[in-house]
Amino acid sequence: AMNNVRHIRQTLGLSQDALAEALGMTQGSVSQYELGSDIPPRVARKLIDVAAGRGVDISFDDIYTSEAA
């Protein structure tokens, strides 16, 4: 299961620690998602909200669709 968490995080200019804090989780969890762990929809929704708060418009498709597709 590929996802774009790393790409989105880099677009937002955040470290894993900073994104983890914004999402209310540990840096380790962010790392696991970046390595391909499945992202629960509630976490995806939070990521969309965090991005929106930073002026970046992303959707579920942006999170779940592999860049390599």
Protein Blocks (a to p, Z undefined) as FASTA:
>chain_A
ZZfklmmmmmnopafklmmmmnopafklmmmmmnopacdfklmmmmmmmmmmnopacdfk
lmmpcfkZZ
